């Protein structure tokens, strides 16, 4: 009987770790964010991040980041010009 290799198991981030990661993403949303950044921030591999986002956000990490950027862009486009410029 073959032993399972736990180093490749699809463990997931806890709800608290997921909230912390999403908060970190929000704080850095204007910067490029890639897989290496997410892995460095969490200490988890990309498979764990994929499984965690699938469970908690029903999407992939990169899609969620794109959606967050689009939401921010939409919000900014509705602000009056003088408020938008002051907040940048």
C-alpha positions as MATLAB code, in Angstrom:
seq = 'XXXXXXXXXXXXXXXXXXXXXXXXXXXXXXXXXXXXXXXXXXXXXXXXXXXXXXXXXXXXXXXXXXXXXXXXXXXXXXXXXXXXXXXX';
ca = [
       0.000    0.000    0.000;
       1.316    3.395   -1.021;
       1.774    6.139    1.592;
       0.285    9.563    0.886;
       2.771   12.357    0.368;
       1.390   15.058    2.642;
       3.706   17.703    1.190;
       1.443   17.784   -1.869;
      -1.880   17.678   -0.053;
      -4.417   20.377   -0.794;
      -4.678   21.870    2.648;
      -6.412   25.204    2.853;
      -5.898   28.530    4.547;
      -7.958   29.130    7.662;
     -10.659   31.799    7.500;
      -8.414   34.141    9.497;
      -5.437   33.537    7.193;
      -7.692   34.057    4.182;
      -8.982   37.369    5.602;
      -5.411   38.460    6.317;
      -4.299   37.570    2.802;
      -7.233   39.420    1.240;
      -6.482   42.458    3.418;
      -2.860   42.327    2.265;
      -4.017   42.119   -1.350;
      -6.306   45.128   -0.837;
      -3.396   47.108    0.653;
      -1.223   46.279   -2.371;
      -3.900   46.264   -5.079;
      -2.232   49.104   -7.012;
       0.998   47.090   -7.243;
       1.714   44.042   -9.388;
       0.747   40.906   -7.424;
       1.790   37.496   -8.676;
       1.933   33.926   -7.463;
       5.325   34.414   -5.846;
       3.919   37.300   -3.790;
       0.962   35.225   -2.590;
       3.183   32.247   -1.777;
       5.634   34.503    0.093;
       2.818   36.183    2.018;
       1.211   32.916    3.143;
       4.030   30.394    3.137;
       1.701   28.029    1.241;
       2.055   26.585   -2.245;
      -0.039   27.568   -5.244;
      -2.251   24.456   -4.963;
      -3.191   25.394   -1.404;
      -3.962   28.937   -2.519;
      -6.088   27.668   -5.413;
      -8.048   25.369   -3.096;
      -8.495   28.112   -0.494;
      -9.778   30.678   -2.987;
     -12.073   28.081   -4.560;
     -13.603   27.397   -1.151;
     -13.704   30.903    0.308;
     -14.138   33.108   -2.793;
     -15.481   30.651   -5.409;
     -12.793   31.746   -7.855;
      -9.032   31.684   -8.398;
      -6.636   34.091   -6.679;
      -5.723   35.923   -9.883;
      -9.347   36.269  -10.961;
     -10.248   37.613   -7.510;
      -7.415   40.160   -7.715;
      -8.609   41.284  -11.178;
     -12.169   41.609   -9.851;
     -10.958   43.683   -6.900;
      -9.057   45.991   -9.254;
     -12.101   46.349  -11.501;
     -14.320   47.142   -8.502;
     -11.859   49.800   -7.315;
     -11.698   51.266  -10.823;
     -15.512   51.400  -10.995;
     -15.756   53.101   -7.603;
     -13.126   55.655   -8.551;
     -14.887   56.421  -11.820;
     -18.047   57.407   -9.936;
     -16.265   59.832   -7.595;
     -16.246   63.529   -8.408;
     -13.034   64.552  -10.134;
     -11.723   66.640   -7.203;
     -12.207   63.791   -4.687;
     -10.621   61.236   -6.998;
      -7.515   63.395   -7.490;
      -7.214   64.180   -3.778;
      -7.255   60.500   -2.796;
      -4.442   59.474   -5.134;
];
